[in-house]
């Protein structure tokens, strides 16, 4: 009864926070690719440039096609509305919390504490990203193993691997360790079992290879050995397991600050967990892979390092023998749970969503949409952008196409293909770009979308500022929009 009451309270809190949340660039990104690509060929090609596996995109595309079908039957639906991608991930959030509360025989404090942490409320909660889908299937795989469903165990691991590179590495490692543990049974097993195992391994290999970015992808240029350091690794581990320094408003975006010094008490707690049966060696063996990716290719935010906490929870669920859902939770785990809940409380107090106007937004999309909704109408105007941060929410929230200056062409969805970049804003204006654009769109008003505080180059000619973000924004998505007065 207590678990059911908490689940209902958690869902109500989640819905309230979701209603106050303003989506940001990354949330629109997958939705735009999933819904605006012209056909399946363009869809899969574009997803490859996203450097993610396609499962999240396939789910979103399926939802969009279903809504289009229902709309065609006369239902008053708007398939492109951002509400739908938020509803999709919200279902996976609720499903994940249900597994934590009802799937395993775990202490009530564990079932209540984990969903109350900042990760499951914010980064893997109201922020609609692929991570929560991977977490749901990872926890579902652990539950399938506990209930002696080896087929579902492998299937759910594969589905989790199909959401993000971190989960591809984590789930692949978990499956390989599972094969090692059951190697004698596998050797004595039937040909069908061996063939199935081979197919699962091929599935993991296929998902991993799919994520290899094309040569002209934007993302490989970010990798650098110069960022690899013990200090950074310690900071990522501390941040991922505690959520320290993560309240929006004090958190320094994408930085690992001085909290790496807490590595010593964190190691102390992990050693205590080991004494109570937690597989610490396996934890670090698997965690080494996402930690390496963070060090070489990302400047990790909480959503990245948080997979270290997810891995710890998954190994707790996988630590018991198959056939039992009894979850043994080492006492030191509750220290991490308490720190995550504290970070959640700090974030909520800083954000103040109970106020009519919260203290800040994650992005300026809502204010931008309200200001430009009547101006940026298909057939009457066009928005020219050189900054990726602005055209994602404009396309997603207002359902319009934009003119992408670096490519010198109109886009309906993001596309991280650097070989198509031809120019920048200054050169475009200096070579008569605004006039050329206006000439190809007779009768349309041309607007120029910029970052907050940015002014158009003089070469763009006369302009009139019609909008600038006024609210505090926690990402780089504060905007300015100017009307071009072409000569």
C-alpha positions as CSV (number, residue, x, y, z in Angstrom):
1,X,0.0,0.0,0.0
2,X,2.8,2.4,0.9
3,X,4.5,1.7,-2.4
4,X,1.4,2.4,-4.4
5,X,0.7,5.7,-2.6
6,X,4.3,6.8,-3.2
7,X,4.1,5.8,-6.8
8,X,0.9,7.9,-7.3
9,X,2.6,10.9,-5.4
10,X,5.7,10.5,-7.5
11,X,3.7,10.5,-10.8
12,X,1.7,13.6,-9.6
13,X,4.9,15.4,-8.7
14,X,6.5,14.4,-12.0
15,X,3.6,15.7,-14.0
16,X,3.6,19.0,-12.1
17,X,7.4,19.5,-12.8
18,X,6.9,18.5,-16.4
19,X,4.3,21.2,-16.8
20,X,6.8,23.8,-15.6
21,X,9.7,22.5,-17.6
22,X,10.7,24.3,-20.8
23,X,12.3,21.8,-23.3
24,X,15.7,22.6,-24.6
25,X,17.7,21.9,-27.8
26,X,18.6,18.3,-27.3
27,X,15.0,17.3,-26.5
28,X,13.8,18.7,-29.8
29,X,16.7,17.2,-31.7
30,X,15.6,13.5,-31.9
31,X,12.0,14.5,-32.4
32,X,12.8,16.7,-35.4
33,X,14.9,13.9,-37.0
34,X,12.2,11.3,-36.3
35,X,9.3,13.3,-37.6
36,X,10.7,15.6,-40.4
37,X,12.9,13.3,-42.4
38,X,11.3,12.6,-45.8
39,X,11.5,8.9,-45.9
40,X,13.2,5.9,-44.2
41,X,16.4,6.2,-46.2
42,X,16.8,9.8,-45.1
43,X,15.8,8.8,-41.6
44,X,18.5,6.2,-41.1
45,X,21.2,8.3,-42.8
46,X,20.4,11.3,-40.5
47,X,20.3,9.2,-37.4
48,X,23.9,8.0,-38.2
49,X,25.0,11.6,-38.0
50,X,23.4,11.8,-34.6
51,X,26.0,9.3,-33.3
52,X,23.2,7.4,-31.4
53,X,21.5,4.0,-32.0
54,X,18.1,4.3,-33.6
55,X,15.7,2.9,-31.0
56,X,14.6,6.2,-29.5
57,X,14.1,7.7,-33.0
58,X,12.2,4.7,-34.2
59,X,9.8,4.9,-31.2
60,X,9.2,8.6,-31.8
61,X,8.7,8.1,-35.5
62,X,6.2,5.3,-34.7
63,X,4.3,7.6,-32.4
64,X,4.3,10.4,-35.0
65,X,3.0,8.0,-37.7
66,X,0.3,6.7,-35.4
67,X,-0.8,10.2,-34.6
68,X,-0.9,11.1,-38.3
69,X,-3.1,8.1,-38.9
70,X,-5.5,9.1,-36.1
71,X,-5.5,12.6,-37.4
72,X,-6.5,11.3,-40.9
73,X,-9.4,9.5,-39.2
74,X,-10.7,12.9,-38.0
75,X,-9.3,13.1,-34.5
76,X,-8.2,16.7,-33.7
77,X,-4.6,16.0,-33.1
78,X,-1.4,17.8,-33.9
79,X,1.2,15.1,-34.5
80,X,4.2,17.5,-34.5
81,X,3.3,18.9,-31.1
82,X,6.3,18.6,-28.6
83,X,3.8,17.2,-26.1
84,X,4.0,13.8,-27.7
85,X,7.8,13.2,-27.4
86,X,7.5,14.3,-23.7
87,X,4.6,11.9,-23.2
88,X,6.7,9.0,-24.7
89,X,9.6,9.4,-22.3
90,X,7.3,10.1,-19.4
91,X,5.8,6.6,-19.8
92,X,9.3,5.1,-19.6
93,X,10.0,7.2,-16.5
94,X,6.9,5.8,-14.8
95,X,7.8,2.3,-15.9
96,X,11.3,2.6,-14.5
97,X,10.0,3.8,-11.1
98,X,7.4,0.9,-11.1
99,X,10.3,-1.6,-11.5
100,X,12.1,0.0,-8.6
101,X,9.1,-0.1,-6.4
102,X,7.3,-3.3,-7.4
103,X,9.7,-5.4,-9.5
104,X,12.1,-6.4,-6.8
105,X,11.7,-7.2,-3.1
106,X,13.8,-4.3,-2.0
107,X,13.6,-2.2,1.2
108,X,11.0,0.5,1.0
109,X,13.6,3.2,1.6
110,X,15.4,2.1,-1.5
111,X,12.2,2.1,-3.7
112,X,11.3,5.6,-2.5
113,X,14.8,7.1,-2.3
114,X,16.1,6.3,-5.8
115,X,13.2,7.8,-7.7
116,X,13.4,11.0,-5.5
117,X,17.0,11.7,-6.6
118,X,17.9,14.4,-9.1
119,X,18.6,12.0,-11.9
120,X,15.2,10.3,-12.0
121,X,13.3,13.5,-11.6
122,X,15.4,15.8,-13.8
123,X,18.0,14.5,-16.2
124,X,16.3,11.1,-16.7
125,X,12.9,12.4,-15.9
126,X,11.3,15.6,-17.1
127,X,14.1,16.2,-19.6
128,X,13.0,14.0,-22.5
129,X,16.1,12.2,-23.7
130,X,16.9,8.7,-24.8
131,X,18.6,7.8,-21.4
132,X,15.4,6.9,-19.6
133,X,14.5,4.4,-22.3
134,X,17.9,2.7,-22.0
135,X,17.5,2.6,-18.2
136,X,14.0,1.1,-18.4
137,X,15.1,-1.8,-20.6
138,X,18.3,-2.3,-18.5
139,X,16.3,-2.6,-15.3
140,X,13.7,-4.7,-17.1
141,X,16.6,-7.1,-18.2
142,X,17.7,-7.4,-14.5
143,X,14.1,-8.2,-13.6
144,X,13.8,-10.8,-16.3
145,X,17.0,-12.5,-15.1
146,X,15.7,-12.5,-11.5
147,X,12.5,-14.3,-12.8
148,X,14.5,-16.8,-14.9
149,X,13.6,-15.4,-18.3
150,X,16.9,-15.7,-20.2
151,X,15.3,-14.8,-23.6
152,X,13.8,-11.6,-22.2
153,X,17.0,-10.9,-20.4
154,X,19.0,-10.9,-23.7
155,X,16.2,-9.0,-25.6
156,X,15.9,-6.2,-23.0
157,X,19.7,-5.8,-22.9
158,X,19.7,-5.4,-26.7
159,X,16.9,-2.9,-26.6
160,X,18.8,-0.9,-23.9
161,X,21.9,-1.1,-26.0
162,X,19.9,0.4,-28.9
163,X,19.4,3.7,-27.1
164,X,22.8,5.2,-26.4
165,X,26.5,4.4,-26.7
166,X,26.8,4.3,-22.9
167,X,24.1,1.6,-22.7
168,X,25.6,-0.3,-25.7
169,X,28.9,-0.6,-23.8
170,X,27.3,-1.3,-20.4
171,X,24.8,-3.9,-21.7
172,X,27.3,-5.6,-23.9
173,X,29.7,-5.9,-21.0
174,X,26.9,-7.3,-18.7
175,X,26.0,-9.9,-21.3
176,X,29.6,-11.0,-21.8
177,X,30.0,-11.4,-18.1
178,X,26.7,-13.3,-18.0
179,X,28.1,-15.7,-20.6
180,X,31.3,-16.1,-18.6
181,X,29.4,-16.9,-15.5
182,X,27.3,-19.5,-17.3
183,X,30.1,-20.8,-19.6
184,X,29.8,-24.4,-18.5
185,X,26.1,-24.5,-19.2
186,X,26.7,-22.8,-22.5
187,X,29.3,-25.4,-23.6
188,X,26.9,-28.2,-22.6
189,X,23.9,-26.4,-24.1
190,X,21.9,-27.2,-27.2
191,X,22.8,-26.0,-30.7
192,X,19.8,-23.8,-30.6
193,X,21.0,-22.1,-27.4
194,X,24.5,-21.5,-28.9
195,X,23.0,-20.1,-32.1
196,X,20.8,-17.8,-30.1
197,X,23.8,-16.6,-28.1
198,X,25.7,-15.9,-31.3
199,X,22.8,-13.9,-32.7
200,X,22.6,-11.8,-29.6
201,X,26.3,-11.1,-29.8
202,X,25.9,-10.1,-33.5
203,X,23.1,-7.8,-32.4
204,X,25.4,-6.0,-29.9
205,X,28.1,-5.8,-32.6
206,X,25.7,-4.4,-35.1
207,X,24.4,-1.7,-32.7
208,X,28.0,-0.7,-31.8
209,X,29.1,-0.5,-35.5
210,X,26.0,1.5,-36.4
211,X,27.2,4.3,-34.1
212,X,30.5,4.7,-35.9
213,X,30.1,8.3,-37.2
214,X,30.6,9.0,-40.9
215,X,33.9,10.8,-41.9
216,X,32.1,14.1,-42.3
217,X,30.3,13.9,-39.0
218,X,30.5,16.9,-36.7
219,X,31.2,14.9,-33.6
220,X,34.6,13.0,-34.0
221,X,36.4,16.3,-33.8
222,X,35.6,16.6,-30.1
223,X,37.8,13.6,-29.0
224,X,41.1,14.6,-27.4
225,X,43.6,12.7,-25.3
226,X,44.6,15.9,-23.7
227,X,41.5,15.8,-21.5
228,X,42.3,12.4,-20.0
229,X,43.4,12.9,-16.3
230,X,42.9,11.1,-13.0
231,X,41.4,14.3,-11.5
232,X,38.7,14.4,-14.2
233,X,38.0,10.7,-13.8
234,X,37.6,11.2,-10.0
235,X,35.4,14.1,-10.5
236,X,33.1,12.2,-12.9
237,X,32.8,9.3,-10.5
238,X,32.0,11.6,-7.6
239,X,29.5,13.7,-9.6
240,X,27.8,10.6,-11.1
241,X,27.3,8.8,-7.8
242,X,26.3,11.8,-5.7
243,X,24.8,14.5,-7.9
244,X,26.9,17.1,-6.0
245,X,27.1,20.6,-7.4
246,X,24.1,19.9,-9.7
247,X,21.5,22.4,-8.6
248,X,20.7,24.5,-11.7
249,X,21.7,28.0,-10.8
250,X,24.9,27.0,-9.1
251,X,26.0,24.2,-11.4
252,X,28.7,25.3,-13.8
253,X,27.5,23.8,-17.1
254,X,29.5,20.8,-18.3
255,X,32.3,21.2,-15.8
256,X,33.8,18.8,-13.3
257,X,34.5,21.2,-10.4
258,X,36.4,20.7,-7.1
259,X,34.0,18.0,-6.0
260,X,36.5,15.4,-7.3
261,X,38.1,15.8,-3.9
262,X,35.2,13.8,-2.5
263,X,36.7,10.7,-4.3
264,X,38.2,9.5,-1.0
265,X,34.9,9.2,1.0
266,X,33.2,7.8,-2.2
267,X,35.9,5.0,-2.5
268,X,35.4,4.4,1.3
269,X,31.6,3.9,0.7
270,X,32.2,1.6,-2.3
271,X,34.6,-0.5,-0.3
272,X,31.9,-0.9,2.4
273,X,29.4,-2.0,-0.3
274,X,31.9,-4.6,-1.4
275,X,32.1,-6.0,2.1
276,X,28.4,-6.5,1.9
277,X,28.6,-8.4,-1.4
278,X,28.5,-5.7,-4.0
279,X,30.6,-6.7,-7.1
280,X,32.9,-3.7,-7.0
281,X,35.5,-5.3,-9.4
282,X,32.8,-5.8,-12.0
283,X,31.5,-2.3,-11.4
284,X,34.9,-0.6,-12.2
285,X,35.5,-3.1,-15.1
286,X,32.3,-2.0,-16.8
287,X,32.4,1.7,-15.7
288,X,35.9,2.1,-17.3
289,X,34.3,2.2,-20.7
290,X,31.8,5.0,-20.2
291,X,34.4,6.9,-18.2
292,X,36.8,6.6,-21.1
293,X,34.2,8.0,-23.5
294,X,33.5,10.9,-21.1
295,X,37.2,11.7,-20.8
296,X,37.9,11.6,-24.5
297,X,34.8,12.8,-26.3
298,X,32.5,14.6,-23.9
299,X,32.5,17.4,-21.4
300,X,30.2,15.5,-19.1
301,X,27.1,16.9,-17.6
302,X,25.0,15.1,-15.0
303,X,23.1,13.1,-17.7
304,X,26.4,11.6,-18.8
305,X,28.1,10.8,-15.5
306,X,24.7,9.7,-14.1
307,X,25.1,6.4,-16.0
308,X,27.6,5.5,-13.3
309,X,24.8,5.6,-10.8
310,X,22.5,3.6,-13.1
311,X,25.2,1.0,-13.5
312,X,25.6,0.7,-9.7
313,X,21.8,0.2,-9.4
314,X,21.7,-2.4,-12.2
315,X,24.5,-4.4,-10.7
316,X,22.7,-4.5,-7.4
317,X,19.7,-5.9,-9.2
318,X,21.9,-8.5,-11.0
319,X,23.9,-9.5,-8.0
320,X,21.5,-12.1,-6.7
321,X,21.1,-15.6,-8.1
322,X,18.6,-16.1,-11.0
323,X,15.2,-17.0,-9.7
324,X,15.0,-14.6,-6.8
325,X,13.8,-11.0,-6.8
326,X,15.1,-10.4,-3.3
327,X,17.4,-7.3,-3.5
328,X,20.1,-7.0,-0.9
329,X,21.0,-3.3,-0.6
330,X,24.3,-2.5,1.2
331,X,23.9,0.1,3.9
332,X,26.5,2.5,2.2
333,X,24.2,2.7,-0.8
334,X,21.8,4.8,1.2
335,X,24.4,7.5,1.6
336,X,24.5,7.8,-2.2
337,X,20.7,7.8,-2.3
338,X,20.5,10.5,0.3
339,X,23.0,12.7,-1.6
340,X,21.0,12.3,-4.8
341,X,17.9,13.3,-2.9
342,X,19.7,16.3,-1.4
343,X,20.8,17.4,-4.9
344,X,17.2,17.1,-6.0
345,X,16.0,19.3,-3.1
346,X,18.7,21.9,-3.9
347,X,17.7,22.0,-7.6
348,X,14.0,22.3,-6.7
349,X,14.6,25.1,-4.2
350,X,16.8,26.9,-6.8
351,X,14.3,26.5,-9.6
352,X,11.1,27.2,-7.4
353,X,8.6,25.6,-9.9
354,X,5.8,26.2,-7.4
355,X,5.9,29.9,-8.3
356,X,3.9,31.3,-11.1
357,X,7.1,32.2,-12.8
358,X,10.0,29.9,-11.8
359,X,13.4,31.3,-11.1
360,X,14.8,30.2,-14.5
361,X,14.2,28.2,-17.6
362,X,16.4,25.5,-19.1
363,X,16.0,27.2,-22.5
364,X,14.4,30.3,-23.9
365,X,12.2,28.3,-26.2
366,X,8.9,29.2,-24.6
367,X,9.5,32.9,-24.5
368,X,10.8,32.8,-28.1
369,X,7.8,30.8,-29.3
370,X,5.4,33.2,-27.6
371,X,7.1,36.3,-29.2
372,X,7.6,34.9,-32.7
373,X,4.6,32.6,-33.1
374,X,2.5,35.3,-34.9
375,X,5.5,36.6,-37.0
376,X,7.1,33.3,-38.2
377,X,4.3,31.9,-40.2
378,X,4.9,29.5,-43.2
379,X,4.5,31.4,-46.5
380,X,4.8,34.8,-45.0
381,X,8.3,34.8,-43.3
382,X,11.5,33.0,-43.0
383,X,14.1,32.7,-40.2
384,X,17.8,32.6,-41.1
385,X,20.0,31.1,-38.4
386,X,23.7,30.5,-38.0
387,X,23.4,29.2,-34.4
388,X,22.2,25.6,-34.0
389,X,20.8,26.4,-30.5
390,X,18.0,28.5,-32.0
391,X,16.7,26.6,-34.9
392,X,16.0,23.3,-33.0
393,X,13.3,24.8,-30.8
394,X,11.9,27.1,-33.5
395,X,11.4,24.2,-35.8
396,X,10.0,22.0,-33.1
397,X,7.8,24.3,-31.2
398,X,6.5,26.4,-34.1
399,X,6.6,23.7,-36.8
400,X,8.4,25.8,-39.4
401,X,11.4,25.3,-41.6
402,X,14.4,27.6,-41.2
403,X,17.1,28.8,-43.6
404,X,20.5,27.5,-42.3
405,X,23.1,30.1,-43.1
406,X,26.2,27.8,-43.0
407,X,24.6,25.4,-45.5
408,X,22.8,28.2,-47.5
409,X,19.6,26.1,-47.7
410,X,16.3,25.5,-45.9
411,X,16.2,22.8,-43.3
412,X,13.3,20.9,-41.7
413,X,15.4,19.0,-39.2
414,X,19.0,19.1,-37.7
415,X,21.8,17.4,-39.7
416,X,25.3,17.2,-38.3
417,X,27.1,16.9,-41.6
418,X,30.0,19.3,-41.7
419,X,30.8,18.7,-45.4
420,X,27.7,20.7,-46.3
421,X,28.9,23.8,-44.5
422,X,29.8,26.5,-47.0
423,X,29.9,29.8,-45.2
424,X,29.4,31.7,-41.9
425,X,27.1,34.6,-41.0
426,X,29.6,37.4,-41.8
427,X,30.6,36.1,-45.2
428,X,27.0,35.3,-46.0
429,X,26.0,38.9,-45.3
430,X,29.1,40.3,-47.0
431,X,28.4,38.4,-50.2
432,X,24.8,39.6,-50.5
433,X,23.2,36.5,-48.8
434,X,20.2,38.4,-47.3
435,X,19.3,40.0,-50.6
436,X,19.6,36.7,-52.4
437,X,17.3,35.0,-49.8
438,X,14.8,37.8,-50.0
439,X,14.8,37.6,-53.8
440,X,14.0,33.9,-53.8
441,X,11.2,34.5,-51.3
442,X,9.3,37.4,-52.7
443,X,6.9,39.0,-50.3
444,X,8.4,37.2,-47.3
445,X,9.9,38.9,-44.3
446,X,13.4,37.7,-43.4
447,X,14.4,37.4,-39.8
448,X,17.8,36.7,-38.4
449,X,18.1,34.4,-35.4
450,X,21.2,35.0,-33.1
451,X,22.4,34.2,-29.7
452,X,21.5,36.5,-26.8
453,X,23.6,39.7,-26.9
454,X,24.8,39.0,-30.4
455,X,24.4,41.7,-33.0
456,X,24.2,41.2,-36.7
457,X,27.3,42.0,-38.7
458,X,27.3,45.4,-40.4
459,X,27.5,43.6,-43.7
460,X,23.9,42.4,-43.1
461,X,22.6,46.0,-43.6
462,X,19.8,47.6,-41.7
463,X,18.1,45.5,-39.0
464,X,15.5,45.9,-36.4
465,X,15.7,43.9,-33.1
466,X,12.3,42.5,-32.4
467,X,13.1,40.0,-29.7
468,X,15.7,39.2,-27.0
469,X,15.4,36.7,-24.2
470,X,14.7,38.3,-20.9
471,X,14.5,35.4,-18.4
472,X,17.5,33.7,-16.8
473,X,18.4,30.7,-19.0
474,X,20.5,27.7,-17.8
475,X,21.8,26.5,-21.2
476,X,23.2,28.5,-24.1
477,X,19.7,28.9,-25.5
478,X,19.0,32.6,-24.9
479,X,18.1,34.3,-28.2
480,X,18.0,37.5,-30.1
481,X,16.0,37.9,-33.4
482,X,16.4,40.8,-35.8
483,X,14.3,41.7,-38.9
484,X,16.4,42.3,-41.9
485,X,15.7,45.4,-43.9
486,X,17.2,44.6,-47.2
487,X,18.1,47.3,-49.6
